[in-house]
Amino acid sequence: MEGMKLGIWGMFFCLLMIGCQGIDVGFLSTEYASYGLDSMVIRKELDTTEPYWGPNPEYQQYLEWGFLPEQIEMFFPGVKPITLVGAGEDYYRVLNNQPWTGSAIEGVEGSIPIWVKVKSVTSTNGDPSKLMECVSVRGNGVIEVPLENDIPVGKYLISLTFWNEGRSKDVDDCFTIIVK
């Protein structure tokens, strides 16, 4: 009886070891990988017009609707009679040295951690090597280009490589950068 128990446990152990051989590590799927906003425009000529103090249009609208200044202050405490207006489109970007960034990629699934890198940059009318020198990608697929760069005017296509333990997949020409 004791030998039979030992034999059953031995067979169970052997089957367990045989069944665990050849199991692939990791899972990675990029079949549905895409960007909701799949392009970004980088302007070479930045509008850094400084803002100035002027009448707050929201405050003026409340006055036109019949609110008294005291009521505006009581019901809408963040709305002041004057505010900074007229800032250029790139004023705060330059002030804070914010890089040009795209959106996060969607549809990448797999065993974590998943890493990502820029595989290649192509262009028909620009210099891909200049963009490749300074472009980077965050872990969630956000493409980032420094504010200060020497990328020539052109249209560039970015390809990415995603990988984790045991897997690697490319997503080709998934993001467009337009420098103008």
N, C-alpha and C positions, 0 to 999 in steps of 0.2 A: 504494500500500500504506500509506504514511504517512497519507494522507488518510482511508483507511478506519478505521485505528486511532483517529484523532482523532474521526471521526464516531461510532464505537461508544462511546468514552469520553464524548462529548457527550450521546448518547442516555441512557447510564447515569446521568449526572449529572442530566439533566432528569427522568428517572423517579424518581430518589431524592428530588429536591426536591418533585415533585408528590406523591409518596407520603407525605411528612412533613407535608403541610398538613392542618389540621383535627384534629390529635390532641389529645384532651382531656388536661389535666393533672390528676393526682391520682386517687385511688380512695378511696371511703369507703362502708362498709357498716355500718348500724345495725339491720339487719333482725332480728338475734337478740340485740340489746342488752337486758340485764336484770341485776338485782341478785340474787345468791344469797340475801342477807338484805336484803329490800326495805323495811325499816322501822327506825325508831330511836325510842326513848322518851326524852324529856327530862323529868327530874323538876324541878319548881319547888321542892319541899321536899327538901333534901339531908340525908342521914344522915351527919353528920361526927363521929360518936362516936369518941373517941380510943382507940387500942389500949392494951392493958396487958400486962405480962409475966405469963405463965401457963404451966401445964404444956403441953408439946408432945404432942399426941395421937399423932403418928407415933412418937415416942420411947417413949411409954407402950405402944403396940401391940407394939413390939419386945421390951419387957420382958415383956409377957404371953406372947409366943411363946417365952420362955425365954432370950433373949439376955442376957448380962451387960453392964453399962455399958461395960466395956473393949472388948467385942466390937462393940458398937454404934459406939463411937468409931473402931474400926479398920476395920470394913466399911462404915459409913455416916458418913463424916467431916462431912457437912453437917448431920446431925441432932443437935440439942442438946436437953438436958432441958427447957429453957424457951424460949419464943418469944413474939413479939408476937401477941396474939389479941384478938378482939373489936372490930376496927376497923369503923366504919360503912361501908356500901356505897360512899359517896362520899368517904370520908376522904382517900384518896390522890389522887383526882381534884382535890379542892380544894387539897390540899397542893401539888400540882405544877401547878395551874392548867391542867389538861388539857381541851381542848375536847371537845364531844360529836361523835363521828365515826361514820359508817356504814361499809359495806364497799365494796370496789372494784367497779366495773361490769364485766360480762363481755360478750363478743360484739361489741365495736366493733373493726372492722378497717379498715385503710386505709393510704395512703401517709403516712409520718411526716414531720414532726411532726403530731400530731392535737391540737387544742386543744378545750377544753370550757368552757362557761359556763352559769350558771343562766339559763334562758329565762324561766321564770315560776313563781310560787307561787300555788296556789289553796287555798281552804278554805271549808267550809260553816259552820263555827262558830268561826273564829278571825280574826285580823287578818293577812292575807298580807303587807301592806306592812311590818309589824314584822319578820317573818321574812326578807323580801327584803333588808332593810337589813343584816342580819348574816350571812346564810348565804353560804357559799363552796363551791367545788368544786375539788378537786385534779385534776391531769392524768390520774390513773387513775380519775376519777369518784367519789372518796370525798367525800361530803357532810360539811361541817364547820360546826358552830355553836359560837360561843364559850361558855365556861362561864357567864360573866356576861352575861345578856341580859334583855330586857324583853318577850319574846314571850308573848302571852296564851295561856292554856290552849285547846287545840283540836287538830284533826287537819288536817294540811297535806299537799298533794300537790306534788311538785317535778317540773318539766319541764326538760330539759337540751337544749342545742344543741352538737353536735360539728361541727367544721370543720377543713379542711386546705386546701392550695392547690387551688383550683378546685372545691371541694365543700363542702356544708353540709347537715346532716341534724338533725332534731329527734327527741327521744325524749320523748314526752309522758307525764305522770303516772307516772313510773317509780320514784319513791321517796316513801315516806310518813314524815312526822315527826309524832309524837304528843307533845304537850306536856301533862303532867298534874301 
